[in-house]
Amino acid sequence: MDPQELANLAHLRRARDLIDREYARPLDVPTMAQHALMSPAHFSRRFRAVYGETPYSYLMTRRIERAMALLRGGVSVTDACMTVGCTSLGSFSSRFTEIVGETPSAYRNREHPAVTAMPACVAKVYTRPSR
């Protein structure tokens, strides 16, 4: 890999770390691209090529992942939605159902004995949604 490609990867990691850290903030592609020192269009293309999904899709997956943990803890669906940075309960529920395979209410209401029996670091890996 040439030095420019390595620099681009470092910039993309910086933007991905921003998403992981600030997922509850209103984040848009121009803001993410700014952290990666790229134009929004170039950033979106490179992010998808490197990570296999669009920046927005990655952001929503992280939000759903955090919402899953909140719902397992008994938080209401509305509170989980707002806490992770989503502003539309309908869009949140649709995306949650698409990624997890069940509605947020159904996920919250069912038992999660395997998750509660394992250490939090293992549960995080085990329950991470995949696209």
PELIN-V451782 format. One line per field, one symbol per residue. phi: phi as a letter, one per 40 degrees, with the letter a starting at -180 (. if undefined). psi: psi as a letter, one per 20 degrees, with the letter a starting at -180 (. if undefined). burial: + if it has 24 or more other ideal C-beta (glycine too) atoms within 12 Angstrom, else -. Layout:
BEGIN
phi=???
psi=???
burial=???
END
This chain:
BEGIN
phi=.cdccccccccccccccdcccbdcccbbcdccccccfbcdccdcccccccbgacdcccdcccccdccdcccccgccccccdcccgcbbcccccccdccccgacdcccccccbcccccbcdcccccccccbb
psi=prhgggggghhhhgghhgghhkhiqoprghgghghilrqggggggggghgijrqggggghggggghhggghhijqqgghgghhjjqiohgggggggggghjrqhggghirqlhhgiiqqhhghgghipqq.
burial=-------+--++--++-+++--+---+-+--++-++-+----++-++--++--+++++++++++++++++++----+--++--+++-----++-++--++---+--++------------------+-+--
END
